[in-house]
Amino acid sequence: MKQEEMKKILEIGVSLSYERDYNRLLERILKCAMDFTCCDAGTLYLCDEDTLRFKIMRNNTLNTYSGGDGTEPDLPPVPLRRENVCAFSLLENRTVNIADVKCCKEYDFSGPLRYDAMTGYNTRSMLVVPMQNREGEKIGVLQLINAQDKDGNVCEFDRDIVLGVESMASQAAITIQNVRYIRDIKELFQSFVRVMSSAIDERTPYNASHARHMAECADRFIDYLGKTEGQKHFSPSEKDELLMSILLHDIGKLVTPLEVMNKSRRLLPDQYTAFIHRMEIIRMQAEIDYLSGRITESEKKAVTDGTYSAAGLVDETNTAGFVSDELLEKLKELREKTYIKEDGSSHPWLEDAEYSMLSIRKGTLSEEERRIMEEHVSVTDRLLSQIRFSSDLSHVREWAGAHHEYLNGTGYPAHKTAADIPYEVRIITILDIFDSLVADDRPYKRAVPVDRALSILRSMAGEEGKLDPALTELFTKSRCWERLA
């Protein structure tokens, strides 16, 4: 082998080692092999159990090319039987160099001959080189067709370059294996992230598809931004990083108490039960007082009717989307009412703790419960700090832990301002708020119509200064939520 050819082999090996995109790698392997051998056509097969599957095909004379974009050529796989030259080469780990396939009776060339009959091509010389890794694992086969001399005439593959092609095939096999390892590890991690995200959503019957909806919206919104002049174009790795941040943004809710996450009413279950039981006791006491002659029938009826009215008021307030001034005034009146226990002590119809809960103006959570819910962001940051993210996922922790920050500094947990909130976090925050508004599975509120949700986003971006105005407007125009399942 000439020194120039050896240098070219080394350069090819270096170029292959840098390629991390699986489909582009396969494409490059075949192209490099064809360029090195000055051949007219070639096929790259990969081993799949007991067959060889077509992955890349090139034919310069016919100007045809298939594969390389992840889709396989529409050709049946080659069985791993020794009569097939490619299968023989792989099974025996032996290079096969054939001067003219039409004169070779050792192997079955019915496939190439059928191809020639259909296309008018003339397959003559062929070099078949197996690809195996260091452990002897069968990876695939390089099939090179119709070597050409310096005048462009078809000739036999020069035996002097066979060693170079074998070296190239060995490097290609190792690189394919490494890229597969990287791909498998990445997919394993992404599967873990999807499982964790599902675990968060499925931990409660409420909020069951929040992260998935956000990720689907983000996927479309990112594509929309890429097509919009003046907006950031996300590379595939940048897009993956943002989507992973979204899938993990609520991981801190794994430790949020379910009684807080699932709280669909203002009163805690024990509080509500105690109140209803108290109303029953008051009615029973009124019945006893009536039978004992201490009160009249009309007085008993007034007490009984009052307990049912109180229960109705509590039920209405307990589930109200917003506690009006009128309801609050009625609660204050109920709070003033008292009854006498058997020991002679006086007690209120509505306990202070019950009144405090029922007086929550909006939503179902008290200040303490809301603080517990908000703590999930800090927990998210602490949990993600224990994961060693790769360099292309280095922002996941930062972005996921900042999705409740607002541009005007009123968000949490760090009260960051616009200068400290990245573009990607601004996207996550808009998606999070939108999905929270339109979701119909939240225990503490009713779903908001899309138009109303968009109006709220605009208000938060405009008058309140919490959201990015330009991104909010682009999100509205994208309508990326319309195809959600």
C-alpha positions as CSV (number, residue, x, y, z in Angstrom):
1,M,0.0,0.0,0.0
2,K,1.3,3.4,-0.9
3,Q,2.1,6.0,1.7
4,E,-0.5,8.3,0.3
5,E,-3.1,5.6,0.6
6,M,-2.1,4.9,4.2
7,K,-2.4,8.5,5.0
8,K,-5.9,8.6,3.5
9,I,-6.9,5.5,5.6
10,L,-5.8,7.3,8.8
11,E,-7.6,10.5,7.8
12,I,-10.8,8.4,7.1
13,G,-10.4,6.8,10.5
14,V,-10.2,10.1,12.2
15,S,-13.2,11.5,10.4
16,L,-15.3,8.5,11.3
17,S,-14.4,8.7,14.9
18,Y,-15.8,12.3,15.1
19,E,-19.2,11.4,13.7
20,R,-21.9,10.9,16.3
21,D,-25.0,10.9,14.1
22,Y,-25.8,7.3,13.4
23,N,-27.3,7.7,10.0
24,R,-24.7,10.2,8.8
25,L,-22.0,7.8,10.1
26,L,-23.3,4.9,7.9
27,E,-23.5,7.2,5.0
28,R,-19.9,8.4,5.5
29,I,-18.6,4.9,5.9
30,L,-19.9,3.8,2.5
31,K,-18.9,7.1,0.7
32,C,-15.3,6.9,2.2
33,A,-15.0,3.3,1.1
34,M,-16.2,4.1,-2.4
35,D,-13.9,7.1,-2.7
36,F,-10.9,5.1,-1.5
37,T,-11.4,2.3,-3.9
38,C,-12.6,4.5,-6.8
39,C,-15.6,2.3,-7.4
40,D,-19.0,3.1,-9.0
41,A,-21.5,1.6,-6.6
42,G,-21.8,0.2,-3.1
43,T,-24.0,-1.1,-0.4
44,L,-23.7,-1.1,3.4
45,Y,-25.5,-3.9,5.2
46,L,-26.0,-4.2,9.0
47,C,-26.5,-7.5,10.8
48,D,-30.0,-8.0,12.2
49,E,-30.3,-11.4,13.9
50,D,-30.1,-14.0,11.1
51,T,-30.2,-11.5,8.2
52,L,-28.3,-8.6,6.6
53,R,-30.4,-5.5,6.1
54,F,-29.8,-2.9,3.5
55,K,-28.9,0.5,5.1
56,I,-27.2,2.6,2.4
57,M,-27.0,2.2,-1.3
58,R,-25.2,4.3,-3.9
59,N,-24.8,4.0,-7.6
60,N,-23.1,6.8,-9.4
61,T,-23.8,5.7,-13.0
62,L,-27.5,5.4,-12.3
63,N,-27.4,8.5,-10.1
64,T,-29.4,6.6,-7.4
65,Y,-29.0,6.9,-3.7
66,S,-31.1,5.5,-0.9
67,G,-30.8,5.3,2.9
68,G,-28.9,7.6,5.1
69,D,-31.9,9.4,6.5
70,G,-33.0,6.7,8.8
71,T,-35.2,4.9,6.3
72,E,-34.0,1.7,4.8
73,P,-33.9,0.9,1.1
74,D,-37.1,-0.9,0.1
75,L,-35.3,-4.2,-0.5
76,P,-35.7,-7.6,1.2
77,P,-33.0,-8.6,3.7
78,V,-30.3,-11.0,2.8
79,P,-30.5,-14.3,4.7
80,L,-27.3,-15.3,6.5
81,R,-26.6,-18.3,4.2
82,R,-23.2,-19.1,2.8
83,E,-24.3,-19.1,-0.8
84,N,-24.9,-15.4,-0.5
85,V,-21.5,-13.7,-0.9
86,C,-22.2,-11.0,1.7
87,A,-23.5,-13.5,4.2
88,F,-20.5,-15.8,3.5
89,S,-18.1,-12.9,4.0
90,L,-19.6,-12.0,7.4
91,L,-20.0,-15.6,8.6
92,E,-16.4,-16.5,7.7
93,N,-15.0,-13.1,8.5
94,R,-13.3,-13.1,5.2
95,T,-12.9,-10.5,2.4
96,V,-14.1,-11.7,-1.0
97,N,-12.7,-10.1,-4.1
98,I,-14.4,-11.1,-7.4
99,A,-13.2,-9.9,-10.8
100,D,-16.4,-10.7,-12.6
101,V,-19.6,-11.8,-10.9
102,K,-20.9,-13.3,-14.2
103,C,-18.0,-15.8,-14.2
104,C,-18.2,-16.7,-10.6
105,K,-20.2,-19.9,-9.8
106,E,-19.3,-20.1,-6.1
107,Y,-22.0,-17.6,-4.9
108,D,-25.5,-16.7,-5.6
109,F,-25.6,-13.5,-7.6
110,S,-29.2,-13.7,-8.6
111,G,-29.9,-10.5,-6.7
112,P,-27.4,-8.3,-8.5
113,L,-28.3,-9.8,-11.8
114,R,-32.0,-9.0,-11.2
115,Y,-31.0,-5.5,-10.3
116,D,-29.1,-5.3,-13.6
117,A,-32.0,-6.6,-15.6
118,M,-34.4,-4.0,-14.1
119,T,-32.0,-1.0,-14.3
120,G,-29.8,-1.8,-17.3
121,Y,-26.7,-1.6,-15.0
122,N,-23.8,-4.0,-15.5
123,T,-22.4,-5.4,-12.3
124,R,-18.9,-6.8,-12.8
125,S,-16.2,-6.5,-10.2
126,M,-17.1,-6.8,-6.5
127,L,-15.3,-6.4,-3.2
128,V,-17.1,-7.7,-0.1
129,V,-15.6,-6.8,3.3
130,P,-17.0,-7.9,6.7
131,M,-17.3,-5.5,9.6
132,Q,-16.6,-7.0,13.1
133,N,-15.7,-5.2,16.3
134,R,-12.9,-6.1,18.7
135,E,-15.0,-8.7,20.4
136,G,-15.7,-10.5,17.2
137,E,-19.3,-9.3,17.1
138,K,-20.7,-9.3,13.6
139,I,-21.7,-5.7,12.7
140,G,-22.3,-5.8,9.0
141,V,-20.8,-5.9,5.5
142,L,-19.4,-3.4,2.9
143,Q,-20.2,-4.4,-0.6
144,L,-18.3,-2.4,-3.2
145,I,-19.1,-2.7,-6.9
146,N,-17.3,-2.0,-10.2
147,A,-13.9,-0.6,-9.4
148,Q,-12.7,1.9,-12.0
149,D,-9.3,2.7,-13.4
150,K,-7.9,6.2,-14.1
151,D,-9.8,6.2,-17.4
152,G,-13.1,5.3,-15.8
153,N,-13.2,1.8,-17.1
154,V,-14.5,-1.0,-14.9
155,C,-11.7,-3.2,-13.6
156,E,-10.9,-5.6,-10.8
157,F,-10.4,-4.2,-7.3
158,D,-6.7,-3.8,-6.8
159,R,-5.4,-6.4,-4.3
160,D,-3.0,-3.8,-2.8
161,I,-5.9,-1.7,-1.4
162,V,-7.8,-4.6,0.1
163,L,-5.9,-4.3,3.3
164,G,-6.7,-0.6,3.5
165,V,-10.4,-1.4,3.0
166,E,-10.3,-4.0,5.7
167,S,-8.7,-1.6,8.1
168,M,-11.4,1.0,7.2
169,A,-14.1,-1.6,7.8
170,S,-12.6,-2.5,11.2
171,Q,-12.5,1.1,12.2
172,A,-16.1,1.6,10.9
173,A,-17.3,-1.4,12.9
174,I,-15.8,-0.1,16.1
175,T,-17.2,3.4,15.5
176,I,-20.7,2.0,14.7
177,Q,-20.5,0.1,18.0
178,N,-19.5,3.2,19.9
179,V,-22.2,5.3,18.4
180,R,-24.7,2.6,19.2
181,Y,-23.5,2.5,22.8
182,I,-23.9,6.3,23.0
183,R,-27.3,6.1,21.4
184,D,-28.4,3.3,23.7
185,I,-27.2,5.1,26.8
186,K,-28.9,8.3,25.7
187,E,-32.1,6.4,25.1
188,L,-31.8,4.6,28.4
189,F,-31.5,8.0,30.2
190,Q,-34.4,9.5,28.2
191,S,-36.5,6.4,29.0
192,F,-35.7,7.0,32.7
193,V,-36.7,10.7,32.4
194,R,-40.0,9.7,30.8
195,V,-40.7,7.1,33.5
196,M,-39.9,9.7,36.2
197,S,-42.1,12.3,34.5
198,S,-45.0,9.7,34.3
199,A,-44.5,8.8,37.9
200,I,-44.9,12.5,38.9
201,D,-48.1,12.8,36.8
202,E,-49.6,9.5,37.8
203,R,-48.9,10.0,41.5
204,T,-52.2,11.9,41.6
205,P,-55.4,11.6,39.5
206,Y,-55.1,15.4,39.1
207,N,-52.6,16.9,36.8
208,A,-52.1,13.5,35.1
209,S,-50.8,14.7,31.7
210,H,-49.2,18.1,32.6
211,A,-45.6,17.4,31.6
212,R,-46.5,15.4,28.5
213,H,-48.8,18.2,27.3
214,M,-46.1,20.8,27.9
215,A,-43.5,18.7,26.0
216,E,-45.8,18.2,23.1
217,C,-46.6,21.9,23.0
218,A,-42.9,22.8,23.3
219,D,-42.0,20.4,20.5
220,R,-44.3,22.3,18.1
221,F,-43.5,25.7,19.5
222,I,-39.7,25.2,19.0
223,D,-40.4,24.2,15.4
224,Y,-42.5,27.3,14.9
225,L,-39.8,29.5,16.4
226,G,-37.3,27.9,14.0
227,K,-39.4,29.0,11.0
228,T,-39.9,32.6,12.4
229,E,-37.5,35.2,11.2
230,G,-35.4,36.7,14.0
231,Q,-36.1,33.9,16.5
232,K,-33.7,31.3,17.8
233,H,-33.3,28.2,15.8
234,F,-32.8,25.2,18.2
235,S,-30.4,22.5,17.1
236,P,-31.6,18.9,17.7
237,S,-29.5,18.7,20.9
238,E,-30.7,22.0,22.2
239,K,-34.3,20.9,21.5
240,D,-33.7,17.7,23.5
241,E,-32.2,19.7,26.3
242,L,-35.3,21.9,26.6
243,L,-37.7,19.0,26.3
244,M,-35.9,17.1,29.0
245,S,-36.1,20.2,31.3
246,I,-39.8,20.3,30.8
247,L,-40.2,16.6,31.5
248,L,-38.3,17.0,34.8
249,H,-39.5,20.4,35.9
250,D,-42.0,19.0,38.4
251,I,-39.9,16.1,39.7
252,G,-39.9,17.8,43.1
253,K,-43.6,16.9,43.4
254,L,-42.5,13.4,44.1
255,V,-42.1,14.4,47.8
256,T,-45.1,16.9,48.0
257,P,-47.7,15.5,50.3
258,L,-50.7,14.0,48.5
259,E,-53.1,15.7,50.8
260,V,-51.8,19.0,49.5
261,M,-51.5,18.0,45.8
262,N,-55.0,16.4,45.8
263,K,-56.8,19.1,47.8
264,S,-59.9,19.7,45.8
265,R,-61.8,21.6,48.6
266,R,-60.8,24.2,51.1
267,L,-61.5,22.2,54.2
268,L,-59.4,19.2,54.9
269,P,-61.4,15.9,55.0
270,D,-61.1,15.6,58.8
271,Q,-62.2,19.3,59.2
272,Y,-65.2,18.7,57.0
273,T,-66.2,15.5,58.8
274,A,-65.9,17.2,62.2
275,F,-68.1,20.1,61.1
276,I,-70.8,17.9,59.7
277,H,-70.7,15.8,62.9
278,R,-70.9,19.0,65.0
279,M,-74.1,20.0,63.1
280,E,-75.6,16.6,63.9
281,I,-74.8,17.0,67.6
282,I,-76.4,20.4,67.6
283,R,-79.6,19.0,66.0
284,M,-79.6,16.1,68.5
285,Q,-79.2,18.5,71.4
286,A,-82.1,20.6,70.1
287,E,-84.2,17.5,69.9
288,I,-83.3,16.5,73.5
289,D,-84.0,20.1,74.7
290,Y,-87.4,20.0,73.0
291,L,-88.3,16.6,74.5
292,S,-87.2,17.9,77.9
293,G,-89.4,21.0,77.5
294,R,-86.5,23.4,77.6
295,I,-87.3,24.8,74.1
296,T,-90.3,25.1,72.0
297,E,-90.9,23.2,68.7
298,S,-90.4,26.4,66.7
299,E,-87.1,27.0,68.5
300,K,-86.1,23.4,67.8
301,K,-87.0,23.9,64.1
302,A,-85.0,27.1,63.9
303,V,-81.9,25.4,65.3
304,T,-82.4,22.4,62.9
305,D,-82.9,24.6,59.9
306,G,-79.9,26.7,60.9
307,T,-77.6,23.6,60.9
308,Y,-78.8,22.6,57.4
309,S,-78.3,26.2,56.2
310,A,-74.8,26.3,57.8
311,A,-73.9,23.0,56.1
312,G,-75.1,24.3,52.8
313,L,-73.1,27.5,53.2
314,V,-70.0,25.5,54.0
315,D,-70.5,23.1,51.1
316,E,-70.9,26.1,48.7
317,T,-67.9,27.9,50.1
318,N,-65.8,24.7,50.2
319,T,-65.9,24.2,46.5
320,A,-66.3,27.8,45.2
321,G,-63.8,29.0,42.6
322,F,-63.7,32.3,44.4
323,V,-65.1,33.3,47.8
324,S,-67.1,36.5,47.3
325,D,-67.6,39.2,49.9
326,E,-71.2,38.0,50.4
327,L,-70.0,34.4,51.2
328,L,-67.3,35.8,53.5
329,E,-69.9,37.9,55.4
330,K,-72.1,34.8,55.9
331,L,-69.1,32.8,57.2
332,K,-68.4,35.6,59.7
333,E,-72.0,35.4,60.9
334,L,-71.8,31.6,61.2
335,R,-68.6,32.0,63.1
336,E,-70.4,34.1,65.8
337,K,-73.0,31.4,66.5
338,T,-72.4,29.1,69.5
339,Y,-73.9,26.1,71.2
340,I,-73.7,24.6,74.7
341,K,-72.0,21.2,75.2
342,E,-73.2,18.7,77.9
343,D,-70.5,20.0,80.3
344,G,-72.0,23.5,80.0
345,S,-69.1,25.0,78.0
346,S,-69.9,27.2,75.0
347,H,-68.4,26.4,71.6
348,P,-68.7,28.0,68.1
349,W,-70.6,26.4,65.3
350,L,-67.6,27.1,63.0
351,E,-64.1,26.6,64.4
352,D,-61.4,29.2,63.8
353,A,-59.3,26.8,61.8
354,E,-62.3,25.9,59.6
355,Y,-63.2,29.6,59.1
356,S,-59.6,30.3,58.1
357,M,-59.6,27.6,55.5
358,L,-63.1,28.6,54.1
359,S,-61.9,32.2,53.9
360,I,-59.3,31.4,51.3
361,R,-60.4,33.7,48.5
362,K,-59.0,31.9,45.5
363,G,-58.1,28.2,45.1
364,T,-58.2,25.6,47.9
365,L,-54.7,26.0,49.5
366,S,-53.9,27.9,52.6
367,E,-50.7,30.0,52.8
368,E,-48.9,27.1,54.5
369,E,-50.1,24.6,52.0
370,R,-49.2,26.9,49.1
371,R,-45.7,27.2,50.6
372,I,-45.4,23.4,50.7
373,M,-46.5,23.3,47.0
374,E,-44.0,26.0,46.0
375,E,-41.3,24.0,47.8
376,H,-41.4,21.5,44.9
377,V,-39.2,23.8,42.8
378,S,-36.4,23.8,45.4
379,V,-36.8,20.0,45.7
380,T,-36.5,19.7,41.9
381,D,-33.2,21.6,42.0
382,R,-31.9,19.5,44.8
383,L,-32.9,16.2,43.1
384,L,-31.4,17.2,39.8
385,S,-28.2,18.4,41.4
386,Q,-27.5,14.7,42.1
387,I,-27.6,13.7,38.4
388,R,-24.4,14.0,36.3
389,F,-25.8,15.5,33.1
390,S,-23.7,15.3,30.0
391,S,-22.4,18.6,28.4
392,D,-25.3,18.7,26.0
393,L,-27.8,18.5,28.9
394,S,-25.9,20.9,31.2
395,H,-28.7,23.4,31.5
396,V,-31.5,21.0,32.5
397,R,-31.2,21.5,36.2
398,E,-31.0,25.3,35.8
399,W,-34.0,25.6,33.5
400,A,-36.2,23.0,35.3
401,G,-35.6,24.7,38.7
402,A,-36.5,28.2,37.4
403,H,-39.9,27.6,35.8
404,H,-41.7,29.7,38.4
405,E,-39.5,32.7,38.1
406,Y,-41.0,35.9,36.7
407,L,-39.2,38.7,34.7
408,N,-40.3,41.3,37.3
409,G,-38.8,39.4,40.2
410,T,-42.1,38.3,41.9
411,G,-41.6,34.6,41.1
412,Y,-39.9,32.0,43.2
413,P,-37.8,30.5,44.7
414,A,-34.9,32.9,43.9
415,H,-37.0,35.9,42.8
416,K,-34.8,36.2,39.7
417,T,-35.4,39.1,37.3
418,A,-35.3,39.4,33.5
419,A,-31.5,39.7,33.3
420,D,-31.1,36.3,35.0
421,I,-33.9,34.3,33.3
422,P,-32.8,32.5,30.1
423,Y,-34.8,32.4,26.9
424,E,-35.5,28.7,27.4
425,V,-36.9,29.3,30.9
426,R,-39.2,32.0,29.6
427,I,-40.6,29.4,27.2
428,I,-41.1,26.8,29.9
429,T,-42.9,29.3,32.2
430,I,-45.4,30.3,29.4
431,L,-46.1,26.7,28.6
432,D,-46.5,25.8,32.3
433,I,-48.9,28.6,33.0
434,F,-51.0,28.0,29.9
435,D,-51.4,24.2,30.5
436,S,-52.3,24.9,34.2
437,L,-55.0,27.4,33.1
438,V,-56.6,25.2,30.4
439,A,-56.2,21.9,32.3
440,D,-59.5,20.3,33.4
441,D,-58.0,17.9,35.9
442,R,-56.9,20.4,38.6
443,P,-58.5,19.9,42.1
444,Y,-58.5,23.5,43.0
445,K,-60.0,25.2,40.0
446,R,-62.1,24.9,36.8
447,A,-60.6,24.8,33.4
448,V,-60.2,28.2,31.7
449,P,-61.2,28.5,28.0
450,V,-58.2,28.9,25.6
451,D,-59.1,32.4,24.6
452,R,-59.3,33.4,28.3
453,A,-56.0,31.7,29.1
454,L,-54.3,33.6,26.3
455,S,-55.7,36.8,27.6
456,I,-54.3,36.0,31.0
457,L,-50.9,35.3,29.5
458,R,-51.0,38.7,27.6
459,S,-51.9,40.5,30.8
460,M,-49.1,38.8,32.7
461,A,-46.7,39.8,29.9
462,G,-48.0,43.3,29.5
463,E,-49.4,45.1,32.6
464,E,-47.8,42.7,35.1
465,G,-44.4,42.4,33.5
466,K,-44.1,38.7,34.5
467,L,-43.7,37.0,31.1
468,D,-41.7,37.7,27.9
469,P,-44.1,39.8,25.7
470,A,-42.5,38.7,22.4
471,L,-42.5,35.0,23.3
472,T,-46.1,35.3,24.6
473,E,-47.3,36.8,21.3
474,L,-45.4,34.1,19.3
475,F,-46.9,31.4,21.5
476,T,-50.4,32.8,20.8
477,K,-49.7,32.9,17.0
478,S,-48.2,29.4,17.0
479,R,-51.4,27.7,18.3
480,C,-49.1,24.8,19.2
481,W,-51.6,23.4,21.7
482,E,-54.3,22.6,19.1
483,R,-53.3,19.0,18.3
484,L,-52.8,17.8,21.8
485,A,-54.4,14.4,22.5
